């Protein structure tokens, strides 16, 4: 049976209402598909999930219900299909913590409110690890019940084959490297592992509800393991690019929460062990994103995940020698100094904003990408039809006052902003380098000039890492807004 039909049936069974057509939500990191289901009134929103592995679905449902019984903030699961491949759960809203902090991640400058939410997440993490561990049946986990040698070696070899071997001119002795992999696994397995390990504890799996409270998702890969792992996953998430000062604050916050469960925790030993897990988790991340970046040829993963992860590793190796793994340390030090991983790898997006007159045709896109947005301003009330405005342009106050008086231009630009903002964000994430946005009117002097000026300043204010080139074709004027360096 079509699983979408199943979701609709589950929705009606739970609510007593017929749903409208389910809306596919943003794709997660797995092959699961998430749909938002609602009735015609829009008042009864639920999330439907279609999985590809029955055991994984069952692991999530067991964990969600177990955590709910412990008072932990997770979505409530309402109903599951007979075949176990689909279920419906509470809708926690559209906002993730990562979406909240994403702009700050590009500048490494986080607001006080963002810092509070990050710290709250780590306090809640300790509750999951210790409160969630009580009476937990680890035989219900999928694909593994515990953090063990096999899973460690899988991750390390994934790093070797999907990342290390892709690097040009970096030869290494596999036998010596495997020896150090074994030593690293030995050290990791010495660490007490008697708590719930979330495994994918990252800001994109933290939901921020409308009342600003937090809830947590995507824990179906959890298992018994050391609590250090999840702290590293969150605080050293490569895309988050947390500055060292913030990382220290977050680790201190977690330590405070940890003392509620382990009052005599040795802070120095904690930080030393944490570094070991930073090393392991970073190698794991490089393996995973190396596959996405180099094998699947997705440049976003290279620029926004691999390069920050290399920076994390470079900083870690400057702090600690890891002499207990001499050959691995030697290879990693050579790796982080490779030219490909140094310097400003992040591509700068240049947005060209133009004003023009339709009678002279739509401007060509000199970047060679074939064009971009073209907005027609001619439906907006035209100051050019009045003699007193003919000597002015869209940057002069009399024209500005005229256009803003009836609000038409403001409404027009709000729609343009919404469209362009979405594209700019996606272009940044995907490593694109050029976007053109053009505004046309009858003479290219008033409405289009006003619109281009305001959009250029809007982009510059909202996306500080972007370069904006403003060109008024008919006026022969150009201005550049350079990116703000973080």
N, C-alpha and C positions, 0 to 999 in steps of 0.2 A: 504493500500500500504506500502511496505517496506520503512521505513524512510530513509535508506541509498540510495535507488533509488531516493527518493525525494531530498536528499541533492545534488546528482549528477545532477538532473534536474535543481535545483536552481542555481548550479554553472554554468552550461552551459547557462542558461538563462541570467545570469549576465555577464559572460565573453565571451560568444560565442564559448567557447572551450570545448572539451570533457575532463573530469577529468580522471586521473588514479585512481586506487583503493584507497579510503579514508583510512587514517592511524589513528587508534584510539589513542588519546592523553591520558596523565595521568589522572586517574579518579579523579574527584573533590570530595568535601565533600558531595555532594548531589547525586541523582540518574541520573542527566543529563549526557549525553555522548557527548564528544567533539571529532571531527574528523578534521584532517588537510587534505584539498583537494588541489590538484595541477594538472596542465596540464603536458603533457609529457616533456615540456621544463624546468619545475620547476620554471618558472618565475612568475606565477600567483597564489600565495598561499592565500587561504581563510580558515576560520574556520567554520565548520558546527556544529550545536548544535541540539541535539535531546533531548527534554524535556519529562517529564512524566506528567506534569500538565500544561494545556493550559494557565490558569490564571497566572502562574508564568512566563511563556515565554512572555506573553503579558506585564506583569509588567516590565520585563527587557527591552523589546524593547521600551516601552514608556519612561522609564528612560534614556536609552542610547540616544535616539533621543532628549529628553529634555535637557540632560546635554551637548550634542553636540551643541545644539543651544545656550548654555551659554558659549561656548568656553572651556569646561572642557575636559580633555584628556581621552576619553573613546573610545572603538571600535565602528566603524560605522556599523550599521546593514543594510544590503543591501536588502534582500528579505526574506519573511516568507511564509511557505507553507499554502495552503488553509485551512487545518484543524488546523493550529496554533501550531502544535506539533514540527515543525522543522524550523530552519532559518539559514542563512549564514551571517557571519560578517567578519570584517577586521581581518587579522592575525597580531597580535602584536609581534610575535616572540616567541621563546621558553623559554626565561629567566625571571624568577620571582625575585623579590627582596629577597625573602627568600632563593632561590637557591644561590644568590650572597653572602649572609651573613651566609649561613648555617655552614660553617666550623668555622667561628668566634663564632657562637653561642655555639659551643662545648667548647670553651676556654674562653668565655666572654671577648674576646679581639678584638675590632673592629678597622679597619683601618680608616684613615681620609676620604677616599673616601666612605666607607660604611656609616660612620656617616653623610656625606653630603647627601647621598641619603635618609637616614632615616629622616633627617630634612626636606628635600624637600617634602617627603611624607606627613608630618604633615602640612606643609604650604598648600599643595594642599587639604588636608582634610578640612581645614577651608573654602576653596573656594567651595567645594562640599556642605558643611553644609549651607552656607549663600548664595552664588551665585546660587547654585542648588535649593535652596528653593524658589527662585523668580518664581511666576506663576506656581508652581508645583501643579499638581492635585493629592492630596493624596488619592482620591477615586480609583485611578488606582493601588494602592499598593496591594501586596499579601504576606502573608495571613492577615495582619492587617494594618490599615491605620495609627495607632499611637502606641506609647509606652504607654501602659495602665496597669491598675491593673491586668487584666486577664493574660496578657503575663508575668508580673512580678511574679505572683503566680504560673504560670506554671513552670517557671524556678526554683523558690525556692523549689517547691515540687519535681521537677526532681532531684534536689540536695539531697533532703531528701530520696527519694525512690531508686535512682540509685547510690548514693554514701554513704550517712551517714548510711543507713541500712546495707550496706555490711561490715561495720567495726566491727570486733569481739570485744566483751567486751566494747562496748560503748553504754550503755543504755541511753535513754533520754525520757523525758515526751513530747509526741507529742502535747498536748494541749498548754503547755507553749511555745514550739517552734513555733507553729502556731501563737500564740499571738505576738511573736517578728517578725515573717514573716510579719504580718499585719502592725506592726509599721514600719518595714523597707520599705514596699511598700508605706506607708503614706509619709515617708520622701523623697523617690525617686520621688513621684508624686508632691511634692511641688516645685521641680526644674523646671524652665521655659523650655518648650519643644516646641519651635516654629521654629526649624530648621530641615533640612534633617538629619536623623540618618541613616548612611550607614549600620549599624548593624554588618557587617562582615568585618570590616576594619582591615586587617592583612597583613603582608608582603607577604604572599603567593598570595594575590589578587592584588599585585602591580607588573606590568610588566615593565621590563627594556628593552627598545628598543636598537637596535644596536648603535644608536647615543647617548645612555645613558639617553635619556629623559624618563619620566615615563608615564605610562598609567594605568587605573584602571578598574577592572572587578568585577564580582560577587556582584553586589549591588542590585540584584533583591529582596532581603528581606528587603530593606530599607523602612522607614516610617517616620512620623513626630516624633521627640523626642529630648531629651536633648543632647547637643554636647559633654558632658563629656563622654558619653558611648563609643563613637568611639575612643577617646583619650586613654581610658583605654584598649580597645580591642587591640590597636596597641602597646602601650608602655609596657603593662603588658602581652603580648602574652607569654604563658608559655614556648613554645618551643624556643623562641628567647633568653631567659635567659639574658636579658639586665642587666648589673650591675647597681647599684643604681646611680652611677655618670652619666652614659649615660641616664638613665631615667630622671634625673633632667635636663640634657641638652635638651632632647626632649620635655619635658613639657615646659621649658622656650621658646623653639622655637615656640611651638604651641601658647603660651600666646602672643608672639610678633605678630603672625599672627592674633590672635583673637582680638587684640586691634584695628586692622583696621576696624572691624565691631562693637566692643563694646569698645570705647575708655576709658570709666571710669570703666572697669572691676576691681573688688577688688581682688588682687592677693591672699591674705590670705584666703578669702572666697572661691575663686576658688579651692585652694589646699585642703581645708577642704571638700568641696563637692566632689572633685575628689576622695578622700579616700573612701567616701560612695559608689561611683560607682566601685572602686577597690574591695570593699567587695562584692558587688552584682555580678559583672562580674566573680569574682573568684569562687563564689558558683555555678554560672551558668556553668562555664567551668568544674568544678569538677563533676557536674551532667552529662554533656554531655560525658566527657571522662571516667567517672565511668562506664557508660553504655557500652562504647566501650571496656574498659579494663577488667571489672569484669564480665559483662554479655556476651559479645561477645568473651571474653578471648583472647584479643590482648595485649600482654605484652608491645609492643611499646608505647601504650597510657599510661600505668602505669609509665614507666620509663621516658618518654620524655615529657609527658604532666601533669600527675597527680602530680608527685613528685615536679617538678618546681612550679606548682600552689600552692601546700602546702607550699613550701618555700616562695612564695609571700605572702601567707596568714599569715604565721608565722611572717614575717617582718612587715606586716601591723598591726598585733595585738600588736607588741612591740612598735609601734609608737602611737597607739590610743586605748583607752579602749573600745570604743563603749558601754559606760554605758547606753545609751538610749535603748539598746537591751540586757538586762542583762542575760537572759537565753541563747539566741543565742550565746553571747560572751563566756559564760561559756562552752557550748558544743564545740565551735570551739577551745578554748584553750586546752581542753582535747584532742581533735582530733589531733591537730598539734603536740602534744607531744607523740603521740603513737609511739612505736619503729619502726613500719613498715614505718613510714614517716620520720625517722631521720637517719642521717648517710649517707654514700655513697651508695645509692640504685643503681646508674647507674652501670650496669654490664660492666666489662672490656672485650673487645674482644681481644683474643690472636690469633695471626696469626703465624703459624709455617711454615717457609720457609726452604725447604730442597734441597740439591743437592745429586744426586745419580748416580750409574752406572746401566744401564739397565740389564747388565749381572747378576746382583745380585737381580734383581726384583724391582718393585715399592715399596717404603716404606709404611709401615702400618700407619694408622691414629690412634694414641694412644688416641685421645679424644673420640673415640667411635662413631663418626659421619659418618664413612664410607668412608672418603676420601674427596678430593677437586680437585683443578686444578692440572693437570700433563702436563707439557710442554716438548716436545721432542726437544732437542737442536741439535740432530745429523745431521740435514741438514745444520747447520752452519759450515763454514770452520774449520777444526780441527787442532789446533796447536800440538796435541799429536802425529801426524804422523811424526813430525820432531824431530830428536834426540836432537836438542839444547833446546827444550822446555819440554822434558820429565821429567826433574828434578824440573820443576816449576809447580805452580797451578794457578788457575784463580784469585788469589789475588796478584800475583807477576806482576811487571810492564812489563817485557818482554811479558808475555802472554796477558796482557791488551792491550799493543800496537799492538800486532799481531791481536787480535780480532777486535779492533776498526779501524784498518787501512782501511779495505774495507767497513765498515759500516753495514755489514750483521747482526751482533749481536745487533746493535743499533735499526735497523728496527724491528727485531724480538722482542726485549723487549718493544718497543713502543706499539705493539699489545698486549703483555702480560699485560702491565700496564693498558691499557684501559679496558680490561676484569676484571682484579682484582680490580681496583679502584671502578668500579660500584658495585661489590659484597661487598666490604668492607663498602661502604657507606650504602648499604641496610642492611647489617648485624648489623651495629651500630644502625640504626634506629629501627630495629626490636628486638634489645636486645639479639642477638645471642652472644655466648661466644667463639666459636672456628672456625677457618678456616685453611685449610692446602693448601699450594702451593708448588709443587715439580718440580724441573728441572732435567731432566735426559740426560745423554750423554753416550758415549761408556765406559769411564773409571771413570766417576764421579770426575774428577780432574781439568779440564780446563773450558770448555764451561758452564757446569752446575754450577760450583762454581762461575764463573764470574756472571752468570745470577742471582743466588740466592743472592749473595752479593748486587747487584745493586737493585733488587726488595725490599729486606729487608730495605735498606736505603731509597729508594723511599717511601715506606709505612710509615716509621718512620717520614719522613719529612712532608708528606702530611696529615697524620692522627695522630696527636700528642697524642690523648687519647688512642691509641691502643698499646698493648704490642706485640712486634715482637720477636719470638725465631728463630734464624738462626742456622741451623744444617747441616754441611757437613758430610754426613754419611760415605763416603769412606775415608775422611781425619781424622775422629774422632774429629772434631772441632765444638764448639758451642759458640754462642754469643747471648746475650739478649739485646734488646733495650726496656727499660722500658718506660711506658707512661709518658708524661710530665704533671705534675700536674698543674691545673689551679688555 
